[in-house]
Amino acid sequence: MGIKKNIRITERFSAEASLNVNNVLNHNQLLDPSLSVLTPGTGFGQLSAEGTLPRAMEFGIRVNF
């Protein structure tokens, strides 16, 4: 998802502010347990590995003249 705002400073100069966001809802998608997790005594049956990347935001400013 992205948002941009164009800001006019003078007739010749303007600035553009932008925000880009990945994984906006920040919803976890857990992976299936692997064989390394299934060894006795090390958290059998726990789904702790996350399959998605956490939310990432990118801010930017562009000056036009």
Residue pairs with C-beta under 8 A, 6 or more apart in sequence:
1 20
1 21
1 24
2 18
2 19
2 20
2 21
3 18
3 19
4 16
4 17
4 18
4 19
5 16
5 17
5 18
6 14
6 15
6 16
7 14
7 15
7 16
7 17
8 14
9 15
12 65
13 63
13 64
13 65
14 63
14 64
15 61
15 62
15 63
15 64
16 61
16 62
16 63
16 64
17 59
17 60
17 61
18 58
18 59
18 60
18 61
18 62
19 57
19 58
19 59
19 60
20 57
20 58
20 60
21 55
21 56
21 57
21 58
22 53
22 55
22 56
22 57
23 52
23 53
23 54
23 55
23 56
24 55
26 54
26 55
27 52
28 50
28 52
29 50
29 51
29 52
30 47
30 48
30 49
30 50
30 51
31 47
31 49
31 50
31 51
32 47
33 45
33 46
33 47
33 49
34 49
37 43
37 44
37 46
37 48
37 49
38 44
